[in-house]
């Protein structure tokens, strides 16, 4: 039953991720690394969509708690393993956050947001095991997250590692 659910649900979720990557602002969707990630999502989508439907067994209908794993479910699990390997070392989360900061008086106007506090926009990247792998501080609080990301990604001195 769970294999059938995954076979139905994963292509939907993966296709949404690919669409989101195509919709990134500031030309980010055209960056080679972003295209590479999107293409991997599309490959995984195609693999899942081409896998034959997993049929419900008689035991599953009568006694769902004592169902044995079928050959097609084992093949599906092997395909999922290949998909996981394909997406290994990807970013778990990337986001900007506002952190209160002290800045010289002549820079306080651009560091203010809608609120009266002076902040920095700090971009951080976490791995899937919730470890910070990259932090890019120092942008004025009014800077858009996409602008901060673009600056981090385009300057080789920042040692920004693409997924």
C-alpha positions, -999 to +999 in steps of 0.1 A: +000+000+000+028+025+009+046+017-024+014+025-044+011+057-024+047+067-032+044+058-068+014+081-071+025+110-049+063+113-056+059+124-093+035+151-082+059+165-056+090+162-078+072+179-107+064+208-083+100+211-074+110+213-110+084+240-117+097+260-087+132+258-100+120+270-134+103+299-117+133+313-097+137+351-100+167+371-113+177+346-140+186+320-114+166+294-132+191+297-161+222+290-139+239+258-150+238+243-115+201+250-111+194+235-145+214+204-135+193+200-103+161+205-123+171+180-149+178+154-122+143+160-108+129+155-143+149+123-147+134+111-114+099+122-125+103+102-158+116+071-139+086+072-115+060+078-143+074+050-164+072+024-135+042+001-140+013+004-115+017-016-084-013-040-080-031-046-048-027-082-036-054-105-022-037-106+012-036-068+013-074-066+007-081-092+034-053-089+059-033-057+054-012-063+085+003-096+072+010-087+036+042-100+021+064-078-001+058-085-038+085-086-065+072-054-081+075-036-047+111-048-044+118-034-079+102-001-069+123+000-037+155-005-059+144+023-082+138+046-052+173+038-040+187+049-074+167+081-072+181+088-037+216+083-049+209+106-078+199+134-054+226+127-028+245+158-015+217+182-023+209+212-002+183+205+026+173+242+029+184+276+018+169+308+031+176+343+042+170+356+076+171+391+093+194+395+122+196+427+142+229+444+136+249+475+144+259+494+113+274+529+109+249+557+109+254+565+072+243+528+063+213+526+086+187+537+060+194+507+037+196+484+066+161+491+078+132+470+068+095+478+074+102+478+111+124+503+129+152+479+137+184+478+118+192+444+104+215+423+082+201+398+056+220+366+062+217+337+038+223+302+052+223+267+037+217+236+057+222+200+046+195+174+050+210+164+084+205+199+096+241+211+096+250+246+083+271+241+052+273+278+041+266+312+057+267+345+038+263+375+061+266+412+057+239+423+034+217+453+043+183+443+058+164+457+028+182+434+003+160+408-013+169+371-007+173+365-044+198+393-047+218+379-018+217+344-034+227+358-068+257+376-053+269+346-033+266+323-063+282+346-089+314+355-069+339+327-069+357+343-039+327+333-018+334+296-021+297+290-027+292+253-035+264+244-058+243+213-050 
